[in-house]
Amino acid sequence: MIPLNCAALAPSLMESELFGHEPGAFTGASQRRTGRFETAHGGTLFLDEIGLIPMPVQEKILRVVEYGAFERVGGSQSVNVDVRILGATNADMPTLVDQARFKADLLDRLSFEVLRLPPLRERHGDVMLLTRHFAERMALELGLPQAPGFSEEAVIQMESHTWPGNVRQLKNTVERAVYRCEGEVIIRVEFDPFEAIATPLSRQENRSHSRETPASDQGAIIGKIPLPEQIRQLECEGLRQALEKARHHQGAAANLLGLTYHQFRALYRKHRDTV
C-alpha cells in the first residue's frame, strides 16, 4: 500500500507526485520520476484528505479510474496501471460536489464502498480502551515502571466527555495526565490545557459583572442552595423524567436528554443511588 497525504502537498506539486514526470517537464526536472500510481501498481494507493485534491488532478485521476492509464507530466506515452484507490476525508464530499470543488463523476466512481468512522463519543467502550493504551505508551516513553491508573472520578470524566477532537484530543489529554501524575493514580483529568491561561481573564470578567449587577439581583442568582447541589438535583430530576418517559429504556432516555448512550451511562452511574 502506497500512502499519500494530500494535505501536505501544494496543489502545484500534486500532479507530479501522483503521476510522475519526464525530464524537462518543468524547471528542475532533470530526470524521469516515478509517481505514486506507478509505485502502487498491483496494490493500493491510499489518498488521505482526498477532498483537497485540485480539480485538474481530479480529471486525471478519473481517467486512471476509468481506463487504467495516464501520462506522466511532460510526457506523451501512456502508462498502464492496475491500482486500487482508497481515500479518506473528514469533509462532507456531497457538499464539495455541490460547491463545484469535487467532481461528481469521480466521487461516484470512488464510492464503490463507503465506510463511516463514527466520532469517538459514539464508540462505546473505546474511550477507556484507548486511554489505557496511550497511558502505557506514555509511561514507557517516560521510563516509568508502570502506567498510572485512573480513579473512578477520572473514568467518569473521560467517558462523559464529548471529545470534539476525537482520538487526537484523547491521546494528548492522556499523555498530559500521565506526565503530570505524581502518584500511582490519576485523580482528575484536564481537558483544556489553556484553562489556566484563560482563568485570570475570566475572573476579571466575573468581577466586572459583579460590580454591574445590583445587590438585589445577586441574591436571586446565588440563592440559598449551593450551585453543585443545584446541578446534582437538576441531573437527577432529568434522569428520572427521561427514564419514566422512555419506560426505563436507557438508549431512548439518552436520546431524550440529548446524550450519547455512553454519556448517559456515566451520568446514571454517578447518580444511581438517588435516581
C-alpha positions as CSV (number, residue, x, y, z in Angstrom):
1,M,0.0,0.0,0.0
2,I,1.4,3.4,-1.0
3,P,0.1,6.3,1.1
4,L,-0.1,10.0,0.2
5,N,-1.2,12.8,2.4
6,C,-2.9,15.2,0.0
7,A,-3.0,18.0,2.7
8,A,0.8,18.0,2.9
9,L,1.3,18.9,-0.8
10,A,1.0,22.2,-2.6
11,P,-1.6,22.0,-5.4
12,S,1.1,22.6,-8.0
13,L,3.1,19.5,-6.8
14,M,0.1,17.1,-6.6
15,E,0.1,16.1,-10.2
16,S,3.8,15.3,-10.4
17,E,3.6,13.4,-7.1
18,L,0.8,11.2,-8.2
19,F,1.7,10.6,-11.9
20,G,5.5,11.4,-12.0
21,H,7.2,13.5,-14.6
22,E,9.5,13.3,-17.6
23,P,12.9,15.1,-17.8
24,G,12.5,18.7,-18.7
25,A,8.8,18.8,-17.8
26,F,9.5,21.9,-15.6
27,T,12.4,23.7,-14.1
28,G,14.5,21.4,-12.0
29,A,13.1,18.2,-13.6
30,S,16.4,16.7,-14.8
31,Q,15.4,13.1,-14.9
32,R,12.3,10.9,-15.0
33,R,10.4,10.5,-11.7
34,T,8.0,7.7,-10.9
35,G,4.7,8.8,-9.4
36,R,2.6,7.2,-6.7
37,F,0.3,5.5,-9.2
38,E,3.2,3.6,-10.8
39,T,4.7,2.7,-7.5
40,A,1.3,1.3,-6.3
41,H,0.9,-0.8,-9.5
42,G,-0.6,-4.2,-8.4
43,G,-1.5,-2.8,-5.0
44,T,-3.4,0.0,-3.2
45,L,-2.9,3.8,-3.3
46,F,-4.2,5.4,-0.1
47,L,-5.1,9.1,-0.6
48,D,-5.6,10.8,2.7
49,E,-7.6,14.1,2.8
50,I,-8.9,13.3,-0.7
51,G,-11.2,16.3,-0.7
52,L,-8.2,18.6,-1.0
53,I,-7.1,17.3,-4.5
54,P,-7.3,20.2,-7.1
55,M,-9.8,19.9,-9.9
56,P,-7.3,19.4,-12.7
57,V,-5.7,16.5,-10.9
58,Q,-9.2,15.0,-10.2
59,E,-9.7,14.9,-14.0
60,K,-6.6,12.9,-14.4
61,I,-7.4,10.5,-11.6
62,L,-10.9,9.9,-13.1
63,R,-9.2,8.8,-16.3
64,V,-7.0,6.4,-14.4
65,V,-10.1,5.0,-12.6
66,E,-11.9,4.6,-15.9
67,Y,-9.2,3.4,-18.2
68,G,-6.3,2.4,-16.0
69,A,-3.9,4.6,-17.9
70,F,-2.3,8.1,-17.7
71,E,0.6,10.2,-19.0
72,R,3.4,11.5,-16.8
73,V,3.8,15.3,-16.5
74,G,5.6,16.4,-19.6
75,G,5.2,13.1,-21.4
76,S,3.0,11.7,-24.1
77,Q,3.5,8.0,-23.6
78,S,0.6,6.2,-21.9
79,V,1.4,4.3,-18.7
80,N,-1.0,1.4,-17.8
81,V,-1.5,0.6,-14.1
82,D,-3.7,-1.7,-12.0
83,V,-4.3,0.2,-8.8
84,R,-7.0,0.1,-6.1
85,I,-7.7,3.5,-4.7
86,L,-8.6,4.0,-1.0
87,G,-9.5,7.5,0.1
88,A,-10.1,9.1,3.5
89,T,-11.5,12.5,4.4
90,N,-13.3,14.4,7.2
91,A,-15.0,16.6,4.6
92,D,-18.6,16.4,3.5
93,M,-18.0,15.1,0.0
94,P,-21.5,15.7,-1.4
95,T,-21.3,19.3,-0.2
96,L,-17.9,19.7,-2.0
97,V,-19.6,18.4,-5.2
98,D,-22.5,20.9,-4.8
99,Q,-19.8,23.7,-4.4
100,A,-18.1,22.5,-7.6
101,R,-14.9,21.7,-5.6
102,F,-15.0,17.9,-6.3
103,K,-16.1,16.1,-9.5
104,A,-19.3,14.3,-9.2
105,D,-18.2,11.6,-11.7
106,L,-15.0,10.9,-9.7
107,L,-16.9,10.7,-6.4
108,D,-19.4,8.2,-8.0
109,R,-16.5,6.0,-9.2
110,L,-14.6,6.1,-5.9
111,S,-17.7,5.4,-3.8
112,F,-17.9,1.7,-4.6
113,E,-17.8,1.1,-0.8
114,V,-18.1,3.9,1.8
115,L,-17.2,3.4,5.4
116,R,-18.1,6.0,8.1
117,L,-15.9,6.1,11.1
118,P,-18.1,7.4,13.9
119,P,-16.8,10.1,16.3
120,L,-15.2,8.9,19.5
121,R,-18.2,10.0,21.6
122,E,-20.3,7.4,19.7
123,R,-17.8,4.5,20.0
124,H,-19.0,2.9,23.3
125,G,-16.2,1.3,25.2
126,D,-13.4,2.7,23.1
127,V,-12.5,5.7,25.3
128,M,-11.0,3.8,28.2
129,L,-9.5,1.1,25.9
130,L,-7.6,3.8,24.1
131,T,-6.9,5.7,27.3
132,R,-5.1,2.7,28.9
133,H,-3.2,2.1,25.6
134,F,-2.0,5.7,25.4
135,A,-1.2,5.8,29.1
136,E,1.0,2.7,28.8
137,R,2.9,4.1,25.8
138,M,3.5,7.4,27.6
139,A,4.7,5.6,30.7
140,L,7.1,3.6,28.6
141,E,8.4,6.8,27.0
142,L,8.9,8.5,30.4
143,G,10.7,5.4,31.7
144,L,8.1,4.7,34.4
145,P,7.9,1.2,35.9
146,Q,4.1,1.1,35.1
147,A,1.4,3.3,33.8
148,P,-0.7,5.1,36.5
149,G,-4.3,4.0,37.0
150,F,-7.4,6.2,36.8
151,S,-9.7,7.0,39.7
152,E,-13.4,6.4,39.4
153,E,-13.9,10.2,39.1
154,A,-11.4,10.4,36.3
155,V,-13.0,7.5,34.4
156,I,-16.4,9.2,34.7
157,Q,-14.8,12.4,33.3
158,M,-13.2,10.5,30.4
159,E,-16.4,8.6,29.5
160,S,-18.8,11.5,29.7
161,H,-16.6,14.0,27.7
162,T,-17.8,14.7,24.2
163,W,-14.2,14.6,22.7
164,P,-14.7,17.2,19.9
165,G,-11.1,16.5,18.8
166,N,-11.7,12.7,18.8
167,V,-8.7,10.4,19.2
168,R,-6.0,13.1,18.8
169,Q,-7.5,15.0,21.7
170,L,-7.9,11.9,23.8
171,K,-4.2,11.0,23.2
172,N,-3.0,14.5,24.2
173,T,-5.2,14.5,27.3
174,V,-4.0,11.1,28.5
175,E,-0.3,11.9,27.8
176,R,-0.6,15.2,29.7
177,A,-2.3,13.5,32.6
178,V,0.4,10.7,32.8
179,Y,3.2,13.3,32.6
180,R,1.7,15.4,35.4
181,C,0.7,12.5,37.6
182,E,2.8,12.4,40.9
183,G,1.5,9.1,42.2
184,E,0.1,5.8,41.0
185,V,-3.4,7.1,40.3
186,I,-4.7,9.9,38.1
187,I,-7.4,11.6,40.2
188,R,-8.8,14.2,37.7
189,V,-8.2,14.9,34.1
190,E,-7.7,18.3,32.5
191,F,-9.2,18.6,29.0
192,D,-8.3,22.2,28.2
193,P,-4.6,23.0,28.6
194,F,-5.3,26.7,28.2
195,E,-7.8,26.8,31.1
196,A,-5.1,28.1,33.5
197,I,-4.2,30.9,31.0
198,A,-7.9,31.9,30.5
199,T,-8.7,31.9,34.2
200,P,-7.4,35.5,35.0
201,L,-9.4,37.0,32.2
202,S,-12.5,35.0,33.3
203,R,-12.0,36.2,36.9
204,Q,-11.7,39.8,35.7
205,E,-15.0,39.4,33.7
206,N,-16.7,37.9,36.7
207,R,-15.6,40.8,38.9
208,S,-16.9,43.3,36.3
209,H,-20.2,41.5,36.1
210,S,-20.5,41.6,39.9
211,R,-19.9,45.3,40.0
212,E,-22.6,45.9,37.4
213,T,-25.2,43.6,39.0
214,P,-27.4,45.2,41.6
215,A,-27.3,43.6,45.1
216,S,-31.0,42.7,44.9
217,D,-30.4,40.7,41.7
218,Q,-27.3,38.9,43.1
219,G,-29.4,37.2,45.7
220,A,-31.7,35.7,43.1
221,I,-28.7,34.4,41.1
222,I,-26.9,32.9,44.1
223,G,-29.9,31.5,46.0
224,K,-29.8,29.5,49.2
225,I,-28.7,26.2,47.7
226,P,-25.0,25.8,46.7
227,L,-24.6,25.6,42.9
228,P,-23.1,22.0,43.0
229,E,-26.2,20.8,44.8
230,Q,-28.5,22.6,42.3
231,I,-26.6,20.9,39.4
232,R,-26.9,17.5,41.2
233,Q,-30.7,17.9,41.7
234,L,-31.2,19.0,38.1
235,E,-29.2,16.0,36.8
236,C,-31.2,13.6,39.0
237,E,-34.5,15.0,38.0
238,G,-33.6,14.9,34.3
239,L,-32.6,11.3,34.6
240,R,-35.8,10.4,36.5
241,Q,-38.1,12.1,34.0
242,A,-36.2,10.7,30.9
243,L,-36.3,7.2,32.3
244,E,-40.0,7.4,33.1
245,K,-40.9,8.8,29.7
246,A,-38.7,6.2,27.9
247,R,-40.2,3.4,30.2
248,H,-36.7,2.8,31.6
249,H,-35.1,2.1,28.1
250,Q,-31.7,3.8,28.7
251,G,-31.0,4.3,25.0
252,A,-34.2,6.1,24.4
253,A,-33.7,8.1,27.7
254,A,-30.3,9.2,26.4
255,N,-31.8,10.5,23.2
256,L,-34.4,12.4,25.2
257,L,-31.6,14.1,27.1
258,G,-29.5,14.8,24.0
259,L,-26.8,12.5,25.2
260,T,-25.0,9.5,23.7
261,Y,-25.6,6.2,25.4
262,H,-22.1,6.3,26.8
263,Q,-22.6,9.7,28.3
264,F,-26.0,8.7,29.8
265,R,-24.4,5.6,31.4
266,A,-21.7,7.7,33.0
267,L,-24.3,10.1,34.4
268,Y,-26.6,7.3,35.5
269,R,-23.7,5.6,37.4
270,K,-22.9,9.0,39.1
271,H,-26.5,9.3,40.5
272,R,-27.5,5.6,40.6
273,D,-28.3,5.7,44.3
274,T,-30.6,8.7,44.1
275,V,-32.5,8.2,40.9
